[in-house]
Amino acid sequence: MIKLFFREQKLDGGIMKLVKKCVKLIRGFLNAMQEDCVGAYAAQTAYFIMLSFFPFIILLVTLVQYTSLTPADIYRATQAVFPPSMDAFVLGIINEVYSKTAVTISLSAIMTAWSAGKGFMGLIQGMNMIYNVEERRNYIILRLQSALYTVVFVVAIILSLVVLVFGNSLHKMAMEYIPILTYVTGIILRLKGMVSIAILAALFMLLYRFVPNRKVRIIRQAPGAAFSAVCWYVFSIVFSLYVEYSPGLANMYGSLTTIVLVMLWLYFCMYIILIGAEINSYFEDQFRRVSYYRRMLREQKREEKEEKVEKKEQEKK
């Protein structure tokens, strides 16, 4: 009984030590997030990406006018996206864009590239702050890279949304036109959540590897990338359910509800990306400290062994 009592006391003490270590780790992580201004950089990135949406929509609609689609076709397509209260506003933009020339395309393209590049510049600055590195790359090249990263980012998000939203339609099209791919699309459809998370995780690993000004193995970015991908996916589902079952939002913001919701969604998604970067940076520092202490202990043991050998040799003499 006495042995069992002391064993339980030892177990409780070990659990308490583990809890204290976890609390200390979480507290240090939250302090690191506060010092790195994660929320401010997330807001900056979301703002400029949101700012690029409007010239991007104008650019897209302007390019569509050179196809066989009519303003009525575009208007019917936008009705599925925007609330009824914005119908007159959207119809006015479509009619105005169809009456513009190629100058509108050029200006919209420039505004889109500038705003989107500015948004990613905020992400670059935030990651440089998190990883504690200085930005020494050429500014013009960096802006061009930011525009390229934006395109890749948007394509990856569209791919994940296509898998989630249009998975059933793609499967039916494959059954009708390409029966050979039916098995593959069926697997993707059954695992569409995992496929979307995998696409996002691969994208975030590339972001954490190439966006900040540092050289590191891409596999080391896996923990933060996996965290961000899962959180992004879960948050998007929870956010969509919240929007669906919260009619009070429309009463509060009126015709601006869609814009406000997109801004909130973007802000929290950028926050999740920066938290993933913070996870990589924080635990890299922790592992670096552990490896340093281990190396110091190994060196200390080696020195002690050498001293013992020297003492034995002196005693023999």
Secondary structure, 3 states (H helix, E strand, C coil): CHHHHHHHHHHHHHHHHHHHHHHHHHHHHHHHHHHCCHHHHHHHHHHHHHHHHHHHHHHHHHHHCCCCCCHHHHHHHHHCCCCHHHHHHHHHHHHHHHCCCHHHHHHHHHHHHHHHHHHHHHHHHHHHHHCCCCCCCCHHHHHHHHHHHHHHHHHHHHHHHHHHHCHHHHHHHHHHHCHHHHHHHHHHHHCHHHHHHHHHHHHHHHHHHHCCCCCCCHHHHHHHHHHHHHHHHHHHHHHHHHHHCCCHHHHHHHHHHHHHHHHHHHHHHHHHHHHHHHHHHHHHHHHHHHHHHHHHHHHHHHHHHHHHHHHHHHHHC
